[in-house]
Amino acid sequence: MLTQYASPGPRERHLETLLHSTLRSLILTHAHPRSLIQLTLQILRTPSAAASSAPVPQTASHLPSLPPLLHTGLLALLNGNVPLTGTATSVLVALIGGGGKGSAVVLDPTEKEVAVASSLHVFAWSSRGELVLAESEGAFEVEQWEEAAEAARKRCIGAKGGAAGDADVEMGDATGTGAVQSLDGWLRSSVAKELTDATRWRAEV
């Protein structure tokens, strides 16, 4: 269930559909026969009025909200001890520069960058290196989409992302590419910290 400070509309229903299909692909549904797993996510902030006033379609896009909602939902499932096949991380990608081959690929764009982007893309990669979500809006070439997808893969699971069927990606190098920590590394470190904090009382007894 997805809610906003205003009444939910078609935009929220579409986001619900994307989140449901992506998270469902990670849940071991056969382990929960005749069960209901319900998440309630609320959008507390939308793009500022200054960015929203820009006369481009991307300012009204729902895509910028998708990665944080997906991460929030996944962390909620992990916190609720719901058995999963693995984890997944997502990133927003903007192509800036007129939609041609010279467009710049921008990861995690700001509101101003979103407003001037020729296209927006959201990719989610599982910890096993599988593409589990790909949503795009705007004008772009196939080569640009592939470039954006590759940049998103490196941001999500690092330069040495696993292939489908492999074991979970090794995150011994917490920085992923050696310079910027991958989102998978961030997720693992966040879960590890949560587990450490949750079990700290045992050492104090």
PyMOL commands that set and color helices and strands:
alter all, ss='L'
color gray80, all
select helices_A, chain A and resi 10-24+29-31+49-52+57-60+63-79+111-116+142-157+183-198+200-204
alter helices_A, ss='H'
color red, helices_A
select strands_A, chain A and resi 2-4+41-43+88-96+104-107+119-126+131-138
alter strands_A, ss='S'
color yellow, strands_A
deselect
rebuild
show_as cartoon
